[in-house]
Amino acid sequence: MMFDNVARQMLRIIGKEPADKGIITLVQLPAAIAALKDAIAADKAAWTERTASGKLNADTEQDDGQTQFVSASQRAQPLLELFEWSLKDDKPVLWEG
């Protein structure tokens, strides 16, 4: 289960138009897996660069001054695992919102 804005972001990453319901076929799963892996790698690299340079997004600051951030790579990991399991079990991924 994902929040709407996160689900839409993940669908865009894999090249799907966000919709209330849809399918990722067995034929589409390898490309979707590759797209998520690429996005995870890019996000991790960007996060490493931001933390090394001391530049953090203003959205990561909480009221108490602590940094709180959930990266795109953290959000994508469970979906990547689902896609890999689905491909292994020869089952498409379906969703309905």
C-alpha positions, 0 to 999 in steps of 0.5 A: 500500500502506498500513498497517492503521491508516492504511487504516482511518483513510482508509476512515472519512474517505470513509465506508466501513467498514474491511474486508479487501476492498472497492470504491469504485465510479465513482459513489462516487469523486466523494464520496470525493475530496471527503471526502479533500480536506476532510480534507486541508484540515482537517488542514493547518489544524489542523497550522498552528494547532498549530505556530503555538501551539507545541502539538505532540502528544506522539506527535511527539517522538522520543528525540533531541527532534526533532519527527517527524510524518506528518500525515493530509494527507500520508497521504491525498494518494497515495490522493486521487491514486489516486482521481482517476486511477481516476475519470479512467480510469473504473475503480473502486478495489478493495482486498484485505488 
